Amino acid sequence: NGDFTFVAPPLQKEALSAPQKALALCLSLALLVPLALCAEEFDADIIIVGLGPIGMVMSHLLSAYGVKNVLAFERTDDVYLGPRAVAWDDYTVRTSRTMGLEMEDWMRTHYGLFADQWAFRCQGLKSGSADSRWGSCDTYDSNEKWRQNAMESTRQPSVYFHQPTWERWLRQGLAGLGQRYYLNTEVIEVKDIDGHCEVAVQATEDKVSDFFAEGETGVKKVRAKYCLAADGGSSRIRRQLGLSYEGQTFQDQPWLVVDTEIEDVSYLKTSWVGDEGVGFVMNPKCPFVFIFTPAFFSQWWEEAEAEAASQTSMPKGSEEFRALRQQAMRRLAAERIPKTQPHGNQTMTTTPEKPLLPPGTHFRFEFLVPPNMSAEEATDPVFVNELLEGCAEVDPKKLDIKRVVVYTFHARRASKWRVGPILLAGDSAHCMPPFQGQGMNSGIRDVANLAWKLNLILKGLADDAILDSYEPERRTNLQQVTEESVFLGKLVMVEKPWLAAVRDYTMSVFTWLRKTIPFLFDGIQYMIFVDPPHISSNESLVSSETQKVAGRLLPCPDVYLAGHPWKPLPMDKIVAPTGFTVVFPSDDRALSLTLDASARSLDLLQKLNAAAIAIASFKADATAEGASDAPVLKGLPGGRCRDAVGQFSSWVKRNGLEEKVLLVRPDRYIFGAFDSVDAALESLGKMLKPGSATGGPQKVEGTKPTEEL
């Protein structure tokens, strides 16, 4: 097994002669030198190439899991200043909790905001909030649909943000965690050397890299057990590995992206934009998309909802409720944002009718470029102003245009995402059109899938072979969202008037049916967002014995936690942040029952940094008051709680899980549902190293101390 023991012979009274001493020395060297060569040393456990959002999220995740010996290289000296991504989805928000970085907290301090809804706007329909010919033919209310029906999201599935600000926040966090990262440092080659990585780096041309000593030039080579390529769509590493980038490029459908900042939000609110955070304006003569970070501050959301509920008995999804909630949010913004805000040489004033967002509120327009127009012609300021005035019906003088660029969209995927110890994630592994806002979010799903597996391997609890499940587990969801993004783009880009009229009429019929018979017709937008991401591959790391919920995301309902005040919390707050979680869905017994398992199972759960939680079924006007403070499962952290709204209890009943034990992976996917804890751990043990369920962690190859690098 690689361990050697040397037993010295008994000391002899007779002294060795000089020839005997020389022979003994030669024999010792003959034995020790090969052994020393076998003890491999590495400069890092993992090297990350690229510190865009995917590389930085991976760094934070590894740190949260306790993997500290990480090296990251970025060829530039600052984050990319263009806000390419604009939204986090629900899974990204959940992943932030694993990272120890609450998105909700970031939103409060950095003005990250979330949208109430997004809409398709069709010709010939009057908007309820704007004097425009482009009315809402179908509206997607994100909170209601995802929280009540999908049951697999957090509080708000769509959170709009400013990417450069967020990336700088992430980078500052890396320094606080003690992570080693080097800017202006370019990775020029990655090799697989006997199952490990050799990475060649050099300072970016005409730049100074702290990875090199003063005056030092040339190429340095460093070694690691694994390497993550997060170096973007034009990935050098992918090309070096000889991997194809399969798929299609939409050369005949370029889009003009216009990023702007605006001070007077009320100007847009009283025009055609309305209250949606995202809108698809399906004008066959000039299709375009708008993306807005509206004045909905998350910390005031519940207060505004309560105020709206006190004024109407209509449900939250109704137009009346949303209008009252909007009114409350605007009043709160006017009251709580400083009455004046400096912005350059100006001072802006807040009134209830004209609430101000923080200086530099971002608003993006995306226009389909006319056929046969070059990028130079499309980005000409005169043409951009013509689009804003003639197509979007806004005054360019009221917008501060920050960036104008033509994008050609792609739908591509690398032929392989893993080559030995080299792993691809984010755009280096796949890319898709932006219409669903899933490009960056898909990359974050990639590293969330990888981080916990690498952690188990480095701790000696799992075999390297578990990384073979990475691409199969991600493939199904990636293919789904890519196809949906392409479809949504085609839906928006209809340019034939007769076909656009058929589309608009069809969508309007679906909207009418949804409002008239809501339990039968969810609207065409729900067909697009019908299936939350799940794992379905036979090569995945989920139990093949319990297929009904295995591979599904663990729901994230609001729960009342024992010992916590009356305000409910998302269940993600009490699951194991970086380990497996044992979940006992039950009736009121969950508040007092203390369960047990074999010593072998408990030992493995402790090594896996696991927690155990028990969830009592929903009861009107009942909380977790009076619950036992004893651990749910002997020796494990966790807690007892009660379903606060009834959705989790319905999900449990619908899937027949009342008497089952759920085992949940660190990435919040359900490993399986079992009759007992021991049965769950026996199934899990099949993917771990032999002996890891009974013995301590396997011996891990040594790494150089940080100071020696």
LOLOKOL-610320 format. One line per field, with one value per residue (C-alpha): chain; x, y, z; residue number from 1. Coordinates in steps of 0.02 Angstrom, whole numbers, plus 50000, padded with zeros to 5 digits. Each point is the difference from the previous one (the first is absolute). Layout:
N
c <- (A  ...)
px <- (X  ...)
py <- (Y  ...)
pz <- (Z  ...)
k <- (NUM  ...)
***
This chain:
709
c <- (A  A  A  A  A  A  A  A  A  A  A  A  A  A  A  A  A  A  A  A  A  A  A  A  A  A  A  A  A  A  A  A  A  A  A  A  A  A  A  A  A  A  A  A  A  A  A  A  A  A  A  A  A  A  A  A  A  A  A  A  A  A  A  A  A  A  A  A  A  A  A  A  A  A  A  A  A  A  A  A  A  A  A  A  A  A  A  A  A  A  A  A  A  A  A  A  A  A  A  A  A  A  A  A  A  A  A  A  A  A  A  A  A  A  A  A  A  A  A  A  A  A  A  A  A  A  A  A  A  A  A  A  A  A  A  A  A  A  A  A  A  A  A  A  A  A  A  A  A  A  A  A  A  A  A  A  A  A  A  A  A  A  A  A  A  A  A  A  A  A  A  A  A  A  A  A  A  A  A  A  A  A  A  A  A  A  A  A  A  A  A  A  A  A  A  A  A  A  A  A  A  A  A  A  A  A  A  A  A  A  A  A  A  A  A  A  A  A  A  A  A  A  A  A  A  A  A  A  A  A  A  A  A  A  A  A  A  A  A  A  A  A  A  A  A  A  A  A  A  A  A  A  A  A  A  A  A  A  A  A  A  A  A  A  A  A  A  A  A  A  A  A  A  A  A  A  A  A  A  A  A  A  A  A  A  A  A  A  A  A  A  A  A  A  A  A  A  A  A  A  A  A  A  A  A  A  A  A  A  A  A  A  A  A  A  A  A  A  A  A  A  A  A  A  A  A  A  A  A  A  A  A  A  A  A  A  A  A  A  A  A  A  A  A  A  A  A  A  A  A  A  A  A  A  A  A  A  A  A  A  A  A  A  A  A  A  A  A  A  A  A  A  A  A  A  A  A  A  A  A  A  A  A  A  A  A  A  A  A  A  A  A  A  A  A  A  A  A  A  A  A  A  A  A  A  A  A  A  A  A  A  A  A  A  A  A  A  A  A  A  A  A  A  A  A  A  A  A  A  A  A  A  A  A  A  A  A  A  A  A  A  A  A  A  A  A  A  A  A  A  A  A  A  A  A  A  A  A  A  A  A  A  A  A  A  A  A  A  A  A  A  A  A  A  A  A  A  A  A  A  A  A  A  A  A  A  A  A  A  A  A  A  A  A  A  A  A  A  A  A  A  A  A  A  A  A  A  A  A  A  A  A  A  A  A  A  A  A  A  A  A  A  A  A  A  A  A  A  A  A  A  A  A  A  A  A  A  A  A  A  A  A  A  A  A  A  A  A  A  A  A  A  A  A  A  A  A  A  A  A  A  A  A  A  A  A  A  A  A  A  A  A  A  A  A  A  A  A  A  A  A  A  A  A  A  A  A  A  A  A  A  A  A  A  A  A  A  A  A  A  A  A  A  A  A  A  A  A  A  A  A  A  A  A  A  A  A  A  A  A  A  A  A  A  A  A  A  A  A  A  A  A  A  A  A  A  A  A  A  A  A  A  A  A  A  A  A  A  A  A  A  A  A  A  A  A  A  A  A  A  A  A  A  A  A  A  A  A  A  A  A  A  A  A  A  A  A  A  A  A  A  A  A  A  A  A  A  A  A  A  A  A  A  A  A  A  A  A  A  A  A  A  A  A  A  A  A  A  A)
px <- (50000  50151  50048  50172  50075  50186  50057  50179  50102  50064  50155  50157  50141  50129  50032  49974  50151  50015  49952  49849  49945  50014  49898  49866  49988  49981  49863  49907  50007  49944  49844  49960  50024  49863  49884  50033  49962  49833  49943  49929  49987  49885  49996  49811  49858  49903  50050  49863  50030  49895  49925  49837  49841  50018  50180  49965  49844  50103  50134  49871  49917  50165  50044  49830  50033  50169  50107  50124  50149  49934  50091  49904  50069  49917  50081  49922  50019  49817  49827  49918  49907  49860  49847  49978  49895  49855  49909  50025  49876  49936  50138  50136  49922  49998  50181  50047  49945  50123  50134  49956  49955  49817  49937  49863  50132  50092  49839  49971  50174  50030  49825  49977  49815  49872  49858  49818  49968  50049  49890  49978  49937  49896  49935  49825  49975  49991  50110  49915  50139  50058  49930  50083  49947  50106  49894  50037  49930  50068  50080  50109  49981  50160  49961  49830  50039  50168  49964  49827  50008  50181  50043  50183  50052  50045  49903  50034  50056  50059  50121  50067  50172  50149  50130  50162  49951  49960  50162  50104  49908  50041  50183  50015  49926  50138  50133  49908  49996  50187  49981  50151  49958  50110  49945  50090  50054  49964  49987  50079  49994  49923  50062  49940  50157  49965  49826  50050  50012  50152  49956  50115  49971  50078  49967  49873  50087  50053  49928  50076  49950  50024  50028  50172  50140  50055  50100  49953  49941  49960  49887  49968  49927  49893  49920  49830  49889  49860  49975  49837  49991  49882  50083  49848  49924  50165  50085  50183  50001  49854  50090  50163  49910  49936  49818  49871  49870  49847  49840  49950  50034  49858  50099  49844  49921  50120  49934  50047  50020  49981  50042  49941  49982  49853  49962  49815  49921  49826  50028  50008  49866  49874  50050  49984  50107  49867  50050  50090  50183  50020  49895  50001  49931  49953  49985  50027  50079  50120  50003  50088  50020  50010  50076  49976  50051  49840  49973  49958  50117  49998  50004  49835  49911  49912  49948  49926  49910  49925  49940  49921  49917  49920  49918  49931  49941  50059  50139  50181  50001  49856  50025  49919  50119  50153  49946  49979  50168  50081  49923  50065  50175  50008  49944  50129  50135  49955  50002  50159  50118  50092  49902  50145  50137  50160  50032  50145  49969  49813  49891  49843  49844  49880  49812  49864  49953  50181  50097  50184  50103  50183  50099  50035  49849  50032  49882  50042  49926  50034  49949  50001  50120  49921  50057  50162  50052  50181  50052  50077  49835  49897  50107  50001  49931  49877  49924  49996  49903  49881  49964  49970  49884  49912  49993  50007  49913  50118  50099  50188  50037  49924  50117  50186  50061  50142  50031  49946  50056  49941  49987  49986  49919  50055  49926  50152  50070  50175  50014  50067  49998  50133  50169  50085  50031  49949  49820  49904  49862  49897  50023  50155  49884  49841  49911  49823  49897  49960  49810  49973  50142  50078  50177  50087  49874  50038  50185  49963  49903  50156  50116  49867  49997  50189  50051  49927  50065  50177  49987  49958  50143  50128  49945  50021  49816  49962  50088  50053  49873  49855  50054  49940  49823  50029  49957  49858  49916  50010  49962  49811  49968  50122  49919  49829  50042  50098  49852  49883  50114  50006  49811  49970  50114  49904  49837  50060  50086  49850  50013  49859  49846  49874  50099  50021  49812  49969  50127  49925  49822  50051  50090  49853  49881  50112  50003  49811  49983  50125  49904  49832  50045  50164  50008  49998  50099  50162  50038  50129  50139  49977  50021  50172  50042  49910  50135  50126  50174  50023  50122  49941  50156  50037  50180  49953  50037  49822  49920  49934  49884  49887  49973  49843  50089  50183  50087  49872  50042  49951  49855  50037  49839  49981  50007  49979  50161  49995  50069  49985  49879  49834  50068  50027  50166  50048  50044  50169  50049  50002  50063  50185  50086  50144  49951  49865  49833  49885  49819  49855  49832  49869  49849  50010  50117  50137  49999  50048  50061  50186  50059  50153  50108  50142  50169  50068  49869  50023  50189  49985  49873  50119  50140  49884  49966  49816  49850  49829  49836  49821  49854  49826  49854  49905  49864  49906  50056  50131  50187  50144  49967  50033  50114  50134  50175  50079  50092  49895  50136  50126  50162  49946  49956  49834  49832  49813  49877  49822  49942  49939  49887  49953  50090  50135  49869  49905  50161  50039  49825  49998  50161  49956  50144  49909  50098  50161  50172  50072  50187  50047  50166  50099  49939  49818  49957  49913  50109  49850  49855  50024  49916  50138  50160  50102  49922  50041  50181  50020  49944  50114  50147  49997  50073  50132  50172  50004  50028  49945  49840  50092  50171  50069  50034  50127  50175  50009  50155  50103  49998  50128  49967  49942  50160  50105  49913)
py <- (50000  50115  49997  49930  49955  49982  49894  50029  49844  49985  50103  49898  50029  49983  50160  49994  50012  50139  49887  49937  50179  50046  49848  50040  50179  49943  49876  50135  50121  49866  49974  50178  50097  49905  50019  50187  50014  49911  50129  50130  50180  50130  50188  49993  49879  50093  50133  50112  50082  50157  50110  50049  49962  49811  49992  50112  49903  49840  50078  50052  49828  49908  50114  49966  49813  50023  49979  50140  49950  50080  50104  50113  50095  50142  50081  50173  50120  50042  49928  50022  50165  49956  49929  49842  49897  50092  49872  49862  49857  49908  49870  50133  50079  49828  49971  50166  49929  49856  50129  50090  50155  50041  50081  50082  50088  50056  50068  50105  50078  50011  50033  49832  49997  49873  50012  49967  49929  50000  50011  49970  50157  49976  50116  50068  49983  50146  49991  50034  50115  50084  50092  49885  49883  49863  49920  49849  49849  49885  50034  49884  50033  49921  49995  49916  49866  49944  50009  49921  49875  49956  49992  49994  50181  50126  50156  50090  49904  50151  50122  50139  50068  50096  49870  50104  50056  49821  49932  50127  49951  49817  50041  50097  49850  49888  50109  49991  49810  49991  49925  50017  50084  50093  50131  50044  49819  49900  49812  49949  49811  49862  49820  49837  49922  49826  50048  50170  50176  50097  50182  50122  50184  50165  50183  50078  50101  50173  49963  49966  49839  49973  49816  50044  50078  50174  49991  49818  49957  49846  49854  49915  49827  49948  49833  49957  49850  50081  50148  50092  50090  50147  50104  50043  49957  50019  49886  49971  49844  49923  50030  49928  49843  49980  50006  50056  50133  49921  50091  50152  50184  50117  50106  50065  50058  50123  50107  50175  50017  50175  50015  50161  50087  50106  50119  50035  49829  50074  50051  49817  49945  50115  49949  49828  49905  49980  49900  49851  49966  49917  50025  49925  50130  49894  50133  49910  50158  50020  49863  50046  49953  50114  49952  50111  49996  50075  50092  49849  49996  49825  50053  50093  49865  49912  50165  50055  49834  50016  50175  49941  49853  50119  50096  49858  49821  49960  49868  50051  49958  50118  50164  50095  49925  50036  50180  50027  49917  50112  50152  49948  49967  50171  50084  49905  50045  50183  49995  49900  50044  50162  50151  50060  49898  50068  49946  50084  50186  49977  49971  49899  50017  49859  50019  49867  50024  49989  49877  49989  49845  50010  50109  49902  49884  49883  49973  49891  49998  49858  50032  49878  50072  50025  49878  50039  50135  49997  50016  50171  50063  49926  50081  50171  50125  50072  49829  49955  50160  49961  49829  50072  50135  49912  49823  50007  50171  50074  50162  49960  50163  49929  49849  49993  49872  49898  49864  49958  49834  49875  49820  49844  49866  49819  49837  49888  49867  49926  49820  49952  50093  49895  49942  49910  50128  50147  50059  50128  50110  50149  50071  49895  49848  50072  50158  50046  50150  50121  50003  49896  50078  49829  50021  50049  49906  49839  50024  50021  49837  49920  50049  49964  49823  49985  50082  49873  49854  50070  50030  49816  49944  50113  49941  49821  49958  49966  49936  50106  49907  50101  50144  49896  50044  50187  50019  49872  50084  50171  49949  49978  50170  50088  49928  50050  50182  50018  49939  50114  50149  49966  49979  50161  50093  49934  50050  50179  50015  49965  50129  49949  50103  49860  49875  50129  50028  49812  49993  50150  49934  49828  50072  50114  49851  49905  50150  50015  49813  50009  50140  49918  49820  50016  49820  49936  50130  50070  50110  49975  50071  49858  49875  50075  49992  49837  49890  50056  49927  49820  49856  49855  49916  49819  50054  50119  49994  49973  49842  49887  49920  50152  50082  50100  50142  49950  50132  50135  50159  50001  50121  50158  50041  50127  49912  50045  49949  49940  50131  50134  50147  49987  50062  49852  49966  49917  49819  50026  50095  49840  49864  49956  50143  49895  49821  49870  50024  49867  50060  49920  50058  49953  50052  50078  49860  50096  50127  49873  49839  49963  49873  49890  49909  49876  50058  49972  50114  50136  49992  50025  50141  50092  49983  50070  50153  49953  50073  49926  50095  49946  50091  49991  50013  50161  50050  50162  50122  49875  50030  49896  50063  49869  49893  49898  50073  49827  49962  49918  49873  49957  50097  50109  50185  50052  50047  49975  50106  50008  50033  50180  50005  49821  49982  49883  49890  49987  49955  49864  49926  50008  49901  49875  50052  50005  49853  50027  50071  50120  50012  50165  50039  50158  50078  49983  49858  49852  49844  49890  49955  49849  49899  50036  50098  49841  49959  50175  49989  49825  50068  50151  49891  49919  50158  50028  49923  49824  50014  50181  49949  49908  50078  50174  50104  49928  50069  50151  50039  50139  50180  50135  50126  50167  50085  49886  50047)
pz <- (50000  49986  50185  50041  50168  50027  50148  50053  50046  50178  50029  49996  50119  49861  49903  49811  49890  49872  49853  50098  50037  49816  49950  50129  49937  49819  50048  50098  49855  49879  50107  50053  49836  49904  50149  50006  49815  50027  50128  49881  50051  49925  50001  50022  50013  49866  49874  49931  49831  49983  50135  49919  50098  49977  50059  50149  50052  49991  50111  50129  49997  50024  50145  50079  49985  50085  49844  50027  49893  49842  49869  49880  49850  49904  49849  50028  50146  50030  49977  49831  50012  49880  50091  49895  50121  50081  50109  50126  49996  50153  49999  49997  50154  50085  49951  50081  50166  49980  49963  50160  49899  50020  49840  50102  50105  49844  49930  50156  49996  49812  49934  49918  49958  49945  49877  50030  49827  49819  49847  49815  49914  49843  49866  50009  50188  50118  50154  50164  50060  49840  49851  49875  49860  50077  50136  50109  49908  50135  50168  50103  50187  50064  50185  49988  49871  50066  50184  49997  49857  49959  50186  49956  50013  50131  50043  49836  49845  49901  50081  49891  50038  49933  49954  50016  50175  50051  49927  50095  50159  49967  49966  50162  50088  49931  50079  50166  49990  49972  49828  49887  49836  49878  49874  49839  49995  49843  49991  49835  50016  50106  49989  50074  50074  50069  50060  50070  49927  49947  49967  49910  50040  49951  50035  49883  49865  50061  50173  50171  50088  50186  49964  49934  50101  49952  49840  49971  49825  49898  50039  50167  50021  50146  50041  50071  50021  49899  49885  49965  49833  50022  49865  49896  49833  49906  50127  49959  50108  49905  49836  50067  50053  49823  50053  49873  50042  49923  49957  49898  49983  49952  49877  49913  50165  50083  50143  50052  50188  50072  50185  50080  50167  50047  50142  49972  50019  49997  49819  49947  50124  49916  49823  49922  50126  50135  50154  49924  50031  49830  49845  49826  49879  49850  49867  49833  49929  50147  50132  50161  50182  50152  50167  50149  50183  50070  50162  50105  50149  50073  50182  49976  49900  50143  50075  49834  49980  50174  49961  49837  50087  50126  49858  49893  50016  49823  49984  49978  49815  49960  49910  50144  50129  49893  49972  50187  50034  49870  50081  50171  49932  49919  50159  50102  49874  50010  50190  50027  49860  50047  49946  49895  49917  49924  49822  49914  50007  50029  50151  49972  50106  50050  50003  50020  49818  49942  50108  49963  49982  50047  49879  49842  49991  49855  49856  49850  49825  49878  49819  49855  49870  49828  49864  49908  50123  50060  50182  49964  49928  50142  50136  49918  50130  49874  49964  50187  50037  49856  50076  50174  49934  49857  50064  50190  50007  50129  49998  49988  50090  50158  49994  50035  49873  50075  49872  49823  49926  49871  50058  49895  50105  50010  50060  50023  50114  50018  49943  50173  50165  50083  49937  50144  50138  49889  50016  49896  50072  49945  49826  49970  50008  49924  49944  49951  49944  50142  49987  50156  50100  50030  49935  50162  50107  49905  50035  50185  49994  49925  50143  50132  49930  50000  50164  50121  49898  49997  50187  50032  49889  50082  50172  49944  50020  49817  49848  49853  49894  50073  49887  49853  50057  49976  49816  49997  50149  49921  49821  50016  50078  49885  49844  50067  50037  49838  49897  50098  49972  49813  49995  50096  49881  49851  50083  50020  49831  49887  49862  49883  50047  49967  50105  50139  49999  50021  50143  50089  49983  50064  50151  50039  49996  50120  50116  49999  50034  50143  50084  49967  50043  50096  50060  49820  49903  50068  49850  49866  50106  50125  49860  49976  50185  50032  50076  50132  49976  50051  49979  49896  49931  50041  50028  50139  50185  50058  50064  49863  50129  50028  49832  50042  50091  49978  49897  50039  50092  50183  50018  50096  50094  50137  50169  50183  50087  50181  50117  49865  50007  49911  49834  49880  49915  49834  50037  49918  50157  50104  49881  50008  49907  49934  50035  49975  50088  50069  49990  50096  49931  50129  50100  50174  50054  49910  50142  50132  49919  50018  49874  49999  49876  50005  50061  49826  49920  50131  49978  49813  50020  50116  49874  49868  50108  49999  50091  50041  49998  50037  49920  50076  49881  49978  50123  49994  50135  50063  50014  50068  50176  50133  49892  50084  50002  49987  49837  49866  49967  50132  49984  49853  49992  49924  50067  50007  49904  49934  49824  50005  49848  49955  49834  50065  50085  49836  49909  50128  49986  49812  49989  50138  50114  50169  50070  49903  50040  49870  49973  49919  49916  50040  49837  50061  49882  50078  50000  50038  50116  50113  50137  50125  50027  49987  49831  49938  50056  49927  49831  50016  50049  49829  49924  50133  50016  50069  50186  50016  50085  50136  50015  50006  49847  49880  49999  49883  49900  50074  49942  50019  50137  49933  50053  49890  49838)
k <- (1  2  3  4  5  6  7  8  9  10  11  12  13  14  15  16  17  18  19  20  21  22  23  24  25  26  27  28  29  30  31  32  33  34  35  36  37  38  39  40  41  42  43  44  45  46  47  48  49  50  51  52  53  54  55  56  57  58  59  60  61  62  63  64  65  66  67  68  69  70  71  72  73  74  75  76  77  78  79  80  81  82  83  84  85  86  87  88  89  90  91  92  93  94  95  96  97  98  99  100  101  102  103  104  105  106  107  108  109  110  111  112  113  114  115  116  117  118  119  120  121  122  123  124  125  126  127  128  129  130  131  132  133  134  135  136  137  138  139  140  141  142  143  144  145  146  147  148  149  150  151  152  153  154  155  156  157  158  159  160  161  162  163  164  165  166  167  168  169  170  171  172  173  174  175  176  177  178  179  180  181  182  183  184  185  186  187  188  189  190  191  192  193  194  195  196  197  198  199  200  201  202  203  204  205  206  207  208  209  210  211  212  213  214  215  216  217  218  219  220  221  222  223  224  225  226  227  228  229  230  231  232  233  234  235  236  237  238  239  240  241  242  243  244  245  246  247  248  249  250  251  252  253  254  255  256  257  258  259  260  261  262  263  264  265  266  267  268  269  270  271  272  273  274  275  276  277  278  279  280  281  282  283  284  285  286  287  288  289  290  291  292  293  294  295  296  297  298  299  300  301  302  303  304  305  306  307  308  309  310  311  312  313  314  315  316  317  318  319  320  321  322  323  324  325  326  327  328  329  330  331  332  333  334  335  336  337  338  339  340  341  342  343  344  345  346  347  348  349  350  351  352  353  354  355  356  357  358  359  360  361  362  363  364  365  366  367  368  369  370  371  372  373  374  375  376  377  378  379  380  381  382  383  384  385  386  387  388  389  390  391  392  393  394  395  396  397  398  399  400  401  402  403  404  405  406  407  408  409  410  411  412  413  414  415  416  417  418  419  420  421  422  423  424  425  426  427  428  429  430  431  432  433  434  435  436  437  438  439  440  441  442  443  444  445  446  447  448  449  450  451  452  453  454  455  456  457  458  459  460  461  462  463  464  465  466  467  468  469  470  471  472  473  474  475  476  477  478  479  480  481  482  483  484  485  486  487  488  489  490  491  492  493  494  495  496  497  498  499  500  501  502  503  504  505  506  507  508  509  510  511  512  513  514  515  516  517  518  519  520  521  522  523  524  525  526  527  528  529  530  531  532  533  534  535  536  537  538  539  540  541  542  543  544  545  546  547  548  549  550  551  552  553  554  555  556  557  558  559  560  561  562  563  564  565  566  567  568  569  570  571  572  573  574  575  576  577  578  579  580  581  582  583  584  585  586  587  588  589  590  591  592  593  594  595  596  597  598  599  600  601  602  603  604  605  606  607  608  609  610  611  612  613  614  615  616  617  618  619  620  621  622  623  624  625  626  627  628  629  630  631  632  633  634  635  636  637  638  639  640  641  642  643  644  645  646  647  648  649  650  651  652  653  654  655  656  657  658  659  660  661  662  663  664  665  666  667  668  669  670  671  672  673  674  675  676  677  678  679  680  681  682  683  684  685  686  687  688  689  690  691  692  693  694  695  696  697  698  699  700  701  702  703  704  705  706  707  708  709)
***
